[in-house]
Amino acid sequence: MLKKVDTMDQFEEVLKQEEKFMLLKHSLTCPISHAAYQEYQKFAEKNQDFPTYYLAVQEARTLSNNIAEKFQVKHESPQAFLFSNGEHVWNTSHWKITVRSLDSAITE
């Protein structure tokens, strides 16, 4: 199940609580983001035991920017991240966000 995060406090809580999780940053107005979000939804349905979170850049711009800055990853949208033990360990963006790429990220 996809869970939405909107604030840095919510995100910090997820970092503390989840050993491993995936996060998608996406735009509400971009067709590429829409396609990535659909792939992310399919990934979440297929991997229901794996924690999946998302944020909409337009609604959580501060959080989106803080994540880019904190983990020193250039902001892109859409952009998928894998976090493990509070650290960013993988990311991809745009058309590379597919069920296959997300599956590969969690099994490596």
PDB file as gemmi writes it, atoms N, CA and C in Angstrom:
CRYST1    1.000    1.000    1.000  90.00  90.00  90.00 P 1                      
ATOM      1  N   MET A   1       0.833  -1.183   0.000  1.00  0.00           N  
ATOM      2  CA  MET A   1       0.000   0.000   0.000  1.00  0.00           C  
ATOM      3  C   MET A   1       0.882   1.251   0.000  1.00  0.00           C  
ATOM      4  N   LEU A   2       0.551   2.178  -0.859  1.00  0.00           N  
ATOM      5  CA  LEU A   2       1.296   3.432  -0.933  1.00  0.00           C  
ATOM      6  C   LEU A   2       0.883   4.348   0.209  1.00  0.00           C  
ATOM      7  N   LYS A   3       1.886   4.942   0.850  1.00  0.00           N  
ATOM      8  CA  LYS A   3       1.623   5.896   1.920  1.00  0.00           C  
ATOM      9  C   LYS A   3       2.248   7.230   1.527  1.00  0.00           C  
ATOM     10  N   LYS A   4       1.482   8.293   1.708  1.00  0.00           N  
ATOM     11  CA  LYS A   4       1.935   9.623   1.324  1.00  0.00           C  
ATOM     12  C   LYS A   4       2.683  10.294   2.478  1.00  0.00           C  
ATOM     13  N   VAL A   5       3.773  10.965   2.152  1.00  0.00           N  
ATOM     14  CA  VAL A   5       4.482  11.798   3.125  1.00  0.00           C  
ATOM     15  C   VAL A   5       4.508  13.229   2.591  1.00  0.00           C  
ATOM     16  N   ASP A   6       4.268  14.174   3.486  1.00  0.00           N  
ATOM     17  CA  ASP A   6       4.196  15.575   3.078  1.00  0.00           C  
ATOM     18  C   ASP A   6       5.207  16.463   3.781  1.00  0.00           C  
ATOM     19  N   THR A   7       5.696  16.022   4.939  1.00  0.00           N  
ATOM     20  CA  THR A   7       6.561  16.900   5.734  1.00  0.00           C  
ATOM     21  C   THR A   7       7.877  16.202   6.068  1.00  0.00           C  
ATOM     22  N   MET A   8       8.853  17.007   6.426  1.00  0.00           N  
ATOM     23  CA  MET A   8      10.146  16.462   6.824  1.00  0.00           C  
ATOM     24  C   MET A   8      10.001  15.633   8.092  1.00  0.00           C  
ATOM     25  N   ASP A   9       9.151  16.046   9.009  1.00  0.00           N  
ATOM     26  CA  ASP A   9       8.926  15.259  10.230  1.00  0.00           C  
ATOM     27  C   ASP A   9       8.385  13.876   9.908  1.00  0.00           C  
ATOM     28  N   GLN A  10       7.421  13.802   8.997  1.00  0.00           N  
ATOM     29  CA  GLN A  10       6.883  12.496   8.592  1.00  0.00           C  
ATOM     30  C   GLN A  10       7.978  11.645   7.964  1.00  0.00           C  
ATOM     31  N   PHE A  11       8.761  12.248   7.075  1.00  0.00           N  
ATOM     32  CA  PHE A  11       9.824  11.520   6.399  1.00  0.00           C  
ATOM     33  C   PHE A  11      10.873  11.022   7.388  1.00  0.00           C  
ATOM     34  N   GLU A  12      11.266  11.866   8.341  1.00  0.00           N  
ATOM     35  CA  GLU A  12      12.254  11.469   9.358  1.00  0.00           C  
ATOM     36  C   GLU A  12      11.733  10.296  10.188  1.00  0.00           C  
ATOM     37  N   GLU A  13      10.439  10.299  10.467  1.00  0.00           N  
ATOM     38  CA  GLU A  13       9.828   9.187  11.208  1.00  0.00           C  
ATOM     39  C   GLU A  13       9.898   7.893  10.401  1.00  0.00           C  
ATOM     40  N   VAL A  14       9.641   7.983   9.096  1.00  0.00           N  
ATOM     41  CA  VAL A  14       9.748   6.804   8.224  1.00  0.00           C  
ATOM     42  C   VAL A  14      11.190   6.299   8.211  1.00  0.00           C  
ATOM     43  N   LEU A  15      12.148   7.213   8.105  1.00  0.00           N  
ATOM     44  CA  LEU A  15      13.567   6.824   8.123  1.00  0.00           C  
ATOM     45  C   LEU A  15      13.920   6.048   9.388  1.00  0.00           C  
ATOM     46  N   LYS A  16      13.345   6.454  10.517  1.00  0.00           N  
ATOM     47  CA  LYS A  16      13.621   5.782  11.796  1.00  0.00           C  
ATOM     48  C   LYS A  16      12.915   4.432  11.896  1.00  0.00           C  
ATOM     49  N   GLN A  17      11.672   4.384  11.415  1.00  0.00           N  
ATOM     50  CA  GLN A  17      10.833   3.206  11.624  1.00  0.00           C  
ATOM     51  C   GLN A  17      11.086   2.073  10.636  1.00  0.00           C  
ATOM     52  N   GLU A  18      11.396   2.406   9.398  1.00  0.00           N  
ATOM     53  CA  GLU A  18      11.517   1.386   8.353  1.00  0.00           C  
ATOM     54  C   GLU A  18      12.977   1.026   8.129  1.00  0.00           C  
ATOM     55  N   GLU A  19      13.267  -0.274   8.148  1.00  0.00           N  
ATOM     56  CA  GLU A  19      14.633  -0.707   7.842  1.00  0.00           C  
ATOM     57  C   GLU A  19      14.949  -0.429   6.380  1.00  0.00           C  
ATOM     58  N   LYS A  20      14.006  -0.781   5.495  1.00  0.00           N  
ATOM     59  CA  LYS A  20      14.145  -0.541   4.055  1.00  0.00           C  
ATOM     60  C   LYS A  20      12.814  -0.046   3.530  1.00  0.00           C  
ATOM     61  N   PHE A  21      12.865   0.925   2.611  1.00  0.00           N  
ATOM     62  CA  PHE A  21      11.627   1.390   1.986  1.00  0.00           C  
ATOM     63  C   PHE A  21      11.940   2.103   0.678  1.00  0.00           C  
ATOM     64  N   MET A  22      10.920   2.231  -0.144  1.00  0.00           N  
ATOM     65  CA  MET A  22      11.015   2.916  -1.429  1.00  0.00           C  
ATOM     66  C   MET A  22      10.213   4.203  -1.319  1.00  0.00           C  
ATOM     67  N   LEU A  23      10.707   5.257  -1.981  1.00  0.00           N  
ATOM     68  CA  LEU A  23      10.020   6.547  -2.023  1.00  0.00           C  
ATOM     69  C   LEU A  23       9.985   7.036  -3.458  1.00  0.00           C  
ATOM     70  N   LEU A  24       8.830   7.501  -3.887  1.00  0.00           N  
ATOM     71  CA  LEU A  24       8.688   8.105  -5.213  1.00  0.00           C  
ATOM     72  C   LEU A  24       8.357   9.583  -5.058  1.00  0.00           C  
ATOM     73  N   LYS A  25       9.135  10.425  -5.734  1.00  0.00           N  
ATOM     74  CA  LYS A  25       8.817  11.846  -5.859  1.00  0.00           C  
ATOM     75  C   LYS A  25       8.210  12.012  -7.250  1.00  0.00           C  
ATOM     76  N   HIS A  26       7.018  12.594  -7.317  1.00  0.00           N  
ATOM     77  CA  HIS A  26       6.415  12.759  -8.642  1.00  0.00           C  
ATOM     78  C   HIS A  26       5.659  14.069  -8.752  1.00  0.00           C  
ATOM     79  N   SER A  27       5.446  14.465  -9.990  1.00  0.00           N  
ATOM     80  CA  SER A  27       4.717  15.683 -10.303  1.00  0.00           C  
ATOM     81  C   SER A  27       3.269  15.339 -10.630  1.00  0.00           C  
ATOM     82  N   LEU A  28       2.370  16.182 -10.192  1.00  0.00           N  
ATOM     83  CA  LEU A  28       0.944  15.969 -10.458  1.00  0.00           C  
ATOM     84  C   LEU A  28       0.539  16.399 -11.865  1.00  0.00           C  
ATOM     85  N   THR A  29       1.437  17.072 -12.592  1.00  0.00           N  
ATOM     86  CA  THR A  29       1.069  17.629 -13.894  1.00  0.00           C  
ATOM     87  C   THR A  29       1.854  17.052 -15.064  1.00  0.00           C  
ATOM     88  N   CYS A  30       2.836  16.217 -14.806  1.00  0.00           N  
ATOM     89  CA  CYS A  30       3.715  15.711 -15.859  1.00  0.00           C  
ATOM     90  C   CYS A  30       3.301  14.316 -16.324  1.00  0.00           C  
ATOM     91  N   PRO A  31       3.142  14.108 -17.628  1.00  0.00           N  
ATOM     92  CA  PRO A  31       2.764  12.788 -18.137  1.00  0.00           C  
ATOM     93  C   PRO A  31       3.816  11.697 -17.827  1.00  0.00           C  
ATOM     94  N   ILE A  32       5.079  12.061 -17.831  1.00  0.00           N  
ATOM     95  CA  ILE A  32       6.126  11.074 -17.500  1.00  0.00           C  
ATOM     96  C   ILE A  32       5.971  10.668 -16.034  1.00  0.00           C  
ATOM     97  N   SER A  33       5.709  11.632 -15.166  1.00  0.00           N  
ATOM     98  CA  SER A  33       5.478  11.328 -13.754  1.00  0.00           C  
ATOM     99  C   SER A  33       4.256  10.435 -13.578  1.00  0.00           C  
ATOM    100  N   HIS A  34       3.224  10.691 -14.349  1.00  0.00           N  
ATOM    101  CA  HIS A  34       2.013   9.868 -14.258  1.00  0.00           C  
ATOM    102  C   HIS A  34       2.332   8.416 -14.615  1.00  0.00           C  
ATOM    103  N   ALA A  35       3.102   8.219 -15.669  1.00  0.00           N  
ATOM    104  CA  ALA A  35       3.490   6.862 -16.077  1.00  0.00           C  
ATOM    105  C   ALA A  35       4.344   6.200 -14.993  1.00  0.00           C  
ATOM    106  N   ALA A  36       5.271   6.963 -14.413  1.00  0.00           N  
ATOM    107  CA  ALA A  36       6.119   6.421 -13.347  1.00  0.00           C  
ATOM    108  C   ALA A  36       5.278   6.060 -12.124  1.00  0.00           C  
ATOM    109  N   TYR A  37       4.305   6.891 -11.796  1.00  0.00           N  
ATOM    110  CA  TYR A  37       3.434   6.628 -10.651  1.00  0.00           C  
ATOM    111  C   TYR A  37       2.646   5.334 -10.872  1.00  0.00           C  
ATOM    112  N   GLN A  38       2.188   5.119 -12.090  1.00  0.00           N  
ATOM    113  CA  GLN A  38       1.459   3.885 -12.394  1.00  0.00           C  
ATOM    114  C   GLN A  38       2.369   2.658 -12.230  1.00  0.00           C  
ATOM    115  N   GLU A  39       3.606   2.768 -12.683  1.00  0.00           N  
ATOM    116  CA  GLU A  39       4.566   1.664 -12.499  1.00  0.00           C  
ATOM    117  C   GLU A  39       4.823   1.437 -11.007  1.00  0.00           C  
ATOM    118  N   TYR A  40       4.946   2.517 -10.267  1.00  0.00           N  
ATOM    119  CA  TYR A  40       5.186   2.436  -8.832  1.00  0.00           C  
ATOM    120  C   TYR A  40       4.008   1.769  -8.126  1.00  0.00           C  
ATOM    121  N   GLN A  41       2.795   2.105  -8.537  1.00  0.00           N  
ATOM    122  CA  GLN A  41       1.602   1.464  -7.973  1.00  0.00           C  
ATOM    123  C   GLN A  41       1.624  -0.044  -8.237  1.00  0.00           C  
ATOM    124  N   LYS A  42       1.975  -0.439  -9.451  1.00  0.00           N  
ATOM    125  CA  LYS A  42       2.061  -1.867  -9.793  1.00  0.00           C  
ATOM    126  C   LYS A  42       3.119  -2.561  -8.940  1.00  0.00           C  
ATOM    127  N   PHE A  43       4.265  -1.893  -8.754  1.00  0.00           N  
ATOM    128  CA  PHE A  43       5.327  -2.425  -7.910  1.00  0.00           C  
ATOM    129  C   PHE A  43       4.808  -2.631  -6.478  1.00  0.00           C  
ATOM    130  N   ALA A  44       4.103  -1.638  -5.954  1.00  0.00           N  
ATOM    131  CA  ALA A  44       3.576  -1.716  -4.583  1.00  0.00           C  
ATOM    132  C   ALA A  44       2.561  -2.847  -4.449  1.00  0.00           C  
ATOM    133  N   GLU A  45       1.713  -3.028  -5.449  1.00  0.00           N  
ATOM    134  CA  GLU A  45       0.735  -4.120  -5.421  1.00  0.00           C  
ATOM    135  C   GLU A  45       1.423  -5.474  -5.454  1.00  0.00           C  
ATOM    136  N   LYS A  46       2.460  -5.573  -6.251  1.00  0.00           N  
ATOM    137  CA  LYS A  46       3.204  -6.829  -6.399  1.00  0.00           C  
ATOM    138  C   LYS A  46       4.021  -7.156  -5.146  1.00  0.00           C  
ATOM    139  N   ASN A  47       4.506  -6.129  -4.465  1.00  0.00           N  
ATOM    140  CA  ASN A  47       5.384  -6.286  -3.302  1.00  0.00           C  
ATOM    141  C   ASN A  47       4.723  -5.692  -2.060  1.00  0.00           C  
ATOM    142  N   GLN A  48       3.577  -6.244  -1.697  1.00  0.00           N  
ATOM    143  CA  GLN A  48       2.772  -5.654  -0.628  1.00  0.00           C  
ATOM    144  C   GLN A  48       3.456  -5.636   0.730  1.00  0.00           C  
ATOM    145  N   ASP A  49       4.450  -6.481   0.936  1.00  0.00           N  
ATOM    146  CA  ASP A  49       5.167  -6.496   2.212  1.00  0.00           C  
ATOM    147  C   ASP A  49       6.315  -5.496   2.247  1.00  0.00           C  
ATOM    148  N   PHE A  50       6.589  -4.839   1.112  1.00  0.00           N  
ATOM    149  CA  PHE A  50       7.691  -3.879   1.051  1.00  0.00           C  
ATOM    150  C   PHE A  50       7.120  -2.471   1.226  1.00  0.00           C  
ATOM    151  N   PRO A  51       7.626  -1.705   2.199  1.00  0.00           N  
ATOM    152  CA  PRO A  51       7.090  -0.362   2.451  1.00  0.00           C  
ATOM    153  C   PRO A  51       7.313   0.592   1.262  1.00  0.00           C  
ATOM    154  N   THR A  52       6.237   1.230   0.821  1.00  0.00           N  
ATOM    155  CA  THR A  52       6.295   2.147  -0.315  1.00  0.00           C  
ATOM    156  C   THR A  52       5.644   3.479   0.058  1.00  0.00           C  
ATOM    157  N   TYR A  53       6.375   4.537  -0.172  1.00  0.00           N  
ATOM    158  CA  TYR A  53       5.938   5.889   0.158  1.00  0.00           C  
ATOM    159  C   TYR A  53       6.052   6.766  -1.084  1.00  0.00           C  
ATOM    160  N   TYR A  54       5.347   7.878  -1.069  1.00  0.00           N  
ATOM    161  CA  TYR A  54       5.441   8.816  -2.188  1.00  0.00           C  
ATOM    162  C   TYR A  54       5.174  10.227  -1.698  1.00  0.00           C  
ATOM    163  N   LEU A  55       5.597  11.176  -2.519  1.00  0.00           N  
ATOM    164  CA  LEU A  55       5.245  12.571  -2.291  1.00  0.00           C  
ATOM    165  C   LEU A  55       4.970  13.212  -3.638  1.00  0.00           C  
ATOM    166  N   ALA A  56       4.068  14.175  -3.619  1.00  0.00           N  
ATOM    167  CA  ALA A  56       3.789  14.987  -4.802  1.00  0.00           C  
ATOM    168  C   ALA A  56       4.613  16.257  -4.661  1.00  0.00           C  
ATOM    169  N   VAL A  57       5.461  16.516  -5.631  1.00  0.00           N  
ATOM    170  CA  VAL A  57       6.398  17.635  -5.549  1.00  0.00           C  
ATOM    171  C   VAL A  57       5.663  18.963  -5.329  1.00  0.00           C  
ATOM    172  N   GLN A  58       4.543  19.172  -6.026  1.00  0.00           N  
ATOM    173  CA  GLN A  58       3.821  20.438  -5.891  1.00  0.00           C  
ATOM    174  C   GLN A  58       3.269  20.637  -4.477  1.00  0.00           C  
ATOM    175  N   GLU A  59       2.961  19.557  -3.790  1.00  0.00           N  
ATOM    176  CA  GLU A  59       2.375  19.648  -2.454  1.00  0.00           C  
ATOM    177  C   GLU A  59       3.421  19.579  -1.342  1.00  0.00           C  
ATOM    178  N   ALA A  60       4.608  19.113  -1.673  1.00  0.00           N  
ATOM    179  CA  ALA A  60       5.643  18.922  -0.654  1.00  0.00           C  
ATOM    180  C   ALA A  60       7.013  19.363  -1.188  1.00  0.00           C  
ATOM    181  N   ARG A  61       7.034  20.540  -1.776  1.00  0.00           N  
ATOM    182  CA  ARG A  61       8.273  21.035  -2.396  1.00  0.00           C  
ATOM    183  C   ARG A  61       9.413  21.136  -1.383  1.00  0.00           C  
ATOM    184  N   THR A  62       9.144  21.605  -0.179  1.00  0.00           N  
ATOM    185  CA  THR A  62      10.191  21.726   0.836  1.00  0.00           C  
ATOM    186  C   THR A  62      10.782  20.362   1.161  1.00  0.00           C  
ATOM    187  N   LEU A  63       9.922  19.377   1.368  1.00  0.00           N  
ATOM    188  CA  LEU A  63      10.394  18.020   1.648  1.00  0.00           C  
ATOM    189  C   LEU A  63      11.209  17.490   0.480  1.00  0.00           C  
ATOM    190  N   SER A  64      10.727  17.659  -0.725  1.00  0.00           N  
ATOM    191  CA  SER A  64      11.428  17.197  -1.917  1.00  0.00           C  
ATOM    192  C   SER A  64      12.830  17.807  -1.995  1.00  0.00           C  
ATOM    193  N   ASN A  65      12.912  19.110  -1.784  1.00  0.00           N  
ATOM    194  CA  ASN A  65      14.211  19.790  -1.813  1.00  0.00           C  
ATOM    195  C   ASN A  65      15.118  19.327  -0.681  1.00  0.00           C  
ATOM    196  N   ASN A  66      14.544  19.132   0.509  1.00  0.00           N  
ATOM    197  CA  ASN A  66      15.337  18.675   1.656  1.00  0.00           C  
ATOM    198  C   ASN A  66      15.921  17.284   1.426  1.00  0.00           C  
ATOM    199  N   ILE A  67      15.159  16.410   0.801  1.00  0.00           N  
ATOM    200  CA  ILE A  67      15.662  15.067   0.501  1.00  0.00           C  
ATOM    201  C   ILE A  67      16.836  15.154  -0.473  1.00  0.00           C  
ATOM    202  N   ALA A  68      16.676  15.952  -1.514  1.00  0.00           N  
ATOM    203  CA  ALA A  68      17.761  16.124  -2.491  1.00  0.00           C  
ATOM    204  C   ALA A  68      19.018  16.652  -1.805  1.00  0.00           C  
ATOM    205  N   GLU A  69      18.842  17.628  -0.938  1.00  0.00           N  
ATOM    206  CA  GLU A  69      19.986  18.239  -0.254  1.00  0.00           C  
ATOM    207  C   GLU A  69      20.611  17.277   0.772  1.00  0.00           C  
ATOM    208  N   LYS A  70      19.779  16.683   1.602  1.00  0.00           N  
ATOM    209  CA  LYS A  70      20.279  15.805   2.672  1.00  0.00           C  
ATOM    210  C   LYS A  70      21.054  14.615   2.130  1.00  0.00           C  
ATOM    211  N   PHE A  71      20.556  14.029   1.036  1.00  0.00           N  
ATOM    212  CA  PHE A  71      21.191  12.822   0.496  1.00  0.00           C  
ATOM    213  C   PHE A  71      22.069  13.117  -0.716  1.00  0.00           C  
ATOM    214  N   GLN A  72      22.242  14.410  -1.016  1.00  0.00           N  
ATOM    215  CA  GLN A  72      23.115  14.875  -2.091  1.00  0.00           C  
ATOM    216  C   GLN A  72      22.819  14.174  -3.420  1.00  0.00           C  
ATOM    217  N   VAL A  73      21.539  14.176  -3.768  1.00  0.00           N  
ATOM    218  CA  VAL A  73      21.075  13.603  -5.026  1.00  0.00           C  
ATOM    219  C   VAL A  73      20.347  14.709  -5.779  1.00  0.00           C  
ATOM    220  N   LYS A  74      20.775  14.961  -7.000  1.00  0.00           N  
ATOM    221  CA  LYS A  74      20.140  15.991  -7.822  1.00  0.00           C  
ATOM    222  C   LYS A  74      18.637  15.736  -7.918  1.00  0.00           C  
ATOM    223  N   HIS A  75      17.850  16.778  -7.689  1.00  0.00           N  
ATOM    224  CA  HIS A  75      16.394  16.655  -7.780  1.00  0.00           C  
ATOM    225  C   HIS A  75      15.966  16.363  -9.210  1.00  0.00           C  
ATOM    226  N   GLU A  76      15.128  15.364  -9.359  1.00  0.00           N  
ATOM    227  CA  GLU A  76      14.461  15.081 -10.624  1.00  0.00           C  
ATOM    228  C   GLU A  76      13.035  14.690 -10.298  1.00  0.00           C  
ATOM    229  N   SER A  77      12.180  14.767 -11.286  1.00  0.00           N  
ATOM    230  CA  SER A  77      10.798  14.352 -11.094  1.00  0.00           C  
ATOM    231  C   SER A  77      10.279  13.803 -12.421  1.00  0.00           C  
ATOM    232  N   PRO A  78       9.845  12.575 -12.381  1.00  0.00           N  
ATOM    233  CA  PRO A  78       9.730  11.666 -11.243  1.00  0.00           C  
ATOM    234  C   PRO A  78      11.092  11.075 -10.858  1.00  0.00           C  
ATOM    235  N   GLN A  79      11.162  10.627  -9.605  1.00  0.00           N  
ATOM    236  CA  GLN A  79      12.412  10.058  -9.095  1.00  0.00           C  
ATOM    237  C   GLN A  79      12.066   9.039  -8.005  1.00  0.00           C  
ATOM    238  N   ALA A  80      12.632   7.847  -8.123  1.00  0.00           N  
ATOM    239  CA  ALA A  80      12.418   6.797  -7.132  1.00  0.00           C  
ATOM    240  C   ALA A  80      13.696   6.581  -6.340  1.00  0.00           C  
ATOM    241  N   PHE A  81      13.536   6.396  -5.032  1.00  0.00           N  
ATOM    242  CA  PHE A  81      14.652   6.172  -4.124  1.00  0.00           C  
ATOM    243  C   PHE A  81      14.442   4.877  -3.350  1.00  0.00           C  
ATOM    244  N   LEU A  82      15.539   4.193  -3.067  1.00  0.00           N  
ATOM    245  CA  LEU A  82      15.531   3.097  -2.114  1.00  0.00           C  
ATOM    246  C   LEU A  82      16.375   3.535  -0.929  1.00  0.00           C  
ATOM    247  N   PHE A  83      15.804   3.406   0.268  1.00  0.00           N  
ATOM    248  CA  PHE A  83      16.511   3.737   1.496  1.00  0.00           C  
ATOM    249  C   PHE A  83      16.696   2.457   2.306  1.00  0.00           C  
ATOM    250  N   SER A  84      17.842   2.346   2.933  1.00  0.00           N  
ATOM    251  CA  SER A  84      18.133   1.203   3.797  1.00  0.00           C  
ATOM    252  C   SER A  84      18.875   1.713   5.025  1.00  0.00           C  
ATOM    253  N   ASN A  85      18.370   1.364   6.200  1.00  0.00           N  
ATOM    254  CA  ASN A  85      18.985   1.786   7.466  1.00  0.00           C  
ATOM    255  C   ASN A  85      19.242   3.291   7.518  1.00  0.00           C  
ATOM    256  N   GLY A  86      18.257   4.062   7.050  1.00  0.00           N  
ATOM    257  CA  GLY A  86      18.342   5.509   7.119  1.00  0.00           C  
ATOM    258  C   GLY A  86      19.204   6.167   6.061  1.00  0.00           C  
ATOM    259  N   GLU A  87      19.726   5.372   5.131  1.00  0.00           N  
ATOM    260  CA  GLU A  87      20.607   5.906   4.089  1.00  0.00           C  
ATOM    261  C   GLU A  87      20.001   5.696   2.701  1.00  0.00           C  
ATOM    262  N   HIS A  88      20.278   6.635   1.810  1.00  0.00           N  
ATOM    263  CA  HIS A  88      19.893   6.491   0.410  1.00  0.00           C  
ATOM    264  C   HIS A  88      20.871   5.511  -0.239  1.00  0.00           C  
ATOM    265  N   VAL A  89      20.356   4.433  -0.834  1.00  0.00           N  
ATOM    266  CA  VAL A  89      21.248   3.433  -1.436  1.00  0.00           C  
ATOM    267  C   VAL A  89      21.065   3.278  -2.947  1.00  0.00           C  
ATOM    268  N   TRP A  90      19.991   3.842  -3.493  1.00  0.00           N  
ATOM    269  CA  TRP A  90      19.717   3.678  -4.929  1.00  0.00           C  
ATOM    270  C   TRP A  90      18.687   4.714  -5.342  1.00  0.00           C  
ATOM    271  N   ASN A  91      18.768   5.159  -6.596  1.00  0.00           N  
ATOM    272  CA  ASN A  91      17.705   5.990  -7.159  1.00  0.00           C  
ATOM    273  C   ASN A  91      17.721   5.885  -8.678  1.00  0.00           C  
ATOM    274  N   THR A  92      16.600   6.203  -9.255  1.00  0.00           N  
ATOM    275  CA  THR A  92      16.476   6.282 -10.707  1.00  0.00           C  
ATOM    276  C   THR A  92      15.389   7.308 -11.012  1.00  0.00           C  
ATOM    277  N   SER A  93      15.267   7.679 -12.282  1.00  0.00           N  
ATOM    278  CA  SER A  93      14.281   8.707 -12.614  1.00  0.00           C  
ATOM    279  C   SER A  93      13.656   8.480 -13.988  1.00  0.00           C  
ATOM    280  N   HIS A  94      12.640   9.248 -14.227  1.00  0.00           N  
ATOM    281  CA  HIS A  94      11.915   9.324 -15.491  1.00  0.00           C  
ATOM    282  C   HIS A  94      11.492   7.943 -16.005  1.00  0.00           C  
ATOM    283  N   TRP A  95      11.793   7.645 -17.262  1.00  0.00           N  
ATOM    284  CA  TRP A  95      11.312   6.407 -17.886  1.00  0.00           C  
ATOM    285  C   TRP A  95      11.976   5.161 -17.316  1.00  0.00           C  
ATOM    286  N   LYS A  96      13.022   5.344 -16.516  1.00  0.00           N  
ATOM    287  CA  LYS A  96      13.695   4.183 -15.902  1.00  0.00           C  
ATOM    288  C   LYS A  96      12.939   3.663 -14.677  1.00  0.00           C  
ATOM    289  N   ILE A  97      11.890   4.364 -14.275  1.00  0.00           N  
ATOM    290  CA  ILE A  97      11.062   3.900 -13.155  1.00  0.00           C  
ATOM    291  C   ILE A  97      10.053   2.898 -13.708  1.00  0.00           C  
ATOM    292  N   THR A  98      10.388   1.637 -13.562  1.00  0.00           N  
ATOM    293  CA  THR A  98       9.537   0.545 -14.031  1.00  0.00           C  
ATOM    294  C   THR A  98       9.423  -0.496 -12.915  1.00  0.00           C  
ATOM    295  N   VAL A  99       8.431  -1.335 -13.021  1.00  0.00           N  
ATOM    296  CA  VAL A  99       8.297  -2.419 -12.045  1.00  0.00           C  
ATOM    297  C   VAL A  99       9.590  -3.229 -12.022  1.00  0.00           C  
ATOM    298  N   ARG A 100      10.138  -3.500 -13.176  1.00  0.00           N  
ATOM    299  CA  ARG A 100      11.362  -4.299 -13.273  1.00  0.00           C  
ATOM    300  C   ARG A 100      12.540  -3.618 -12.562  1.00  0.00           C  
ATOM    301  N   SER A 101      12.744  -2.320 -12.794  1.00  0.00           N  
ATOM    302  CA  SER A 101      13.883  -1.630 -12.167  1.00  0.00           C  
ATOM    303  C   SER A 101      13.695  -1.547 -10.646  1.00  0.00           C  
ATOM    304  N   LEU A 102      12.459  -1.347 -10.205  1.00  0.00           N  
ATOM    305  CA  LEU A 102      12.183  -1.271  -8.763  1.00  0.00           C  
ATOM    306  C   LEU A 102      12.380  -2.638  -8.116  1.00  0.00           C  
ATOM    307  N   ASP A 103      11.895  -3.688  -8.774  1.00  0.00           N  
ATOM    308  CA  ASP A 103      12.112  -5.055  -8.289  1.00  0.00           C  
ATOM    309  C   ASP A 103      13.597  -5.372  -8.167  1.00  0.00           C  
ATOM    310  N   SER A 104      14.350  -5.008  -9.193  1.00  0.00           N  
ATOM    311  CA  SER A 104      15.806  -5.258  -9.187  1.00  0.00           C  
ATOM    312  C   SER A 104      16.472  -4.528  -8.020  1.00  0.00           C  
ATOM    313  N   ALA A 105      16.046  -3.308  -7.764  1.00  0.00           N  
ATOM    314  CA  ALA A 105      16.651  -2.509  -6.695  1.00  0.00           C  
ATOM    315  C   ALA A 105      16.482  -3.172  -5.326  1.00  0.00           C  
ATOM    316  N   ILE A 106      15.326  -3.765  -5.069  1.00  0.00           N  
ATOM    317  CA  ILE A 106      15.096  -4.341  -3.741  1.00  0.00           C  
ATOM    318  C   ILE A 106      15.675  -5.744  -3.594  1.00  0.00           C  
ATOM    319  N   THR A 107      16.060  -6.364  -4.707  1.00  0.00           N  
ATOM    320  CA  THR A 107      16.612  -7.716  -4.612  1.00  0.00           C  
ATOM    321  C   THR A 107      18.131  -7.749  -4.707  1.00  0.00           C  
ATOM    322  N   GLU A 108      18.745  -6.629  -5.057  1.00  0.00           N  
ATOM    323  CA  GLU A 108      20.211  -6.603  -5.162  1.00  0.00           C  
ATOM    324  C   GLU A 108      20.866  -6.538  -3.797  1.00  0.00           C  
TER     325      GLU A 108                                                      
END                                                                             
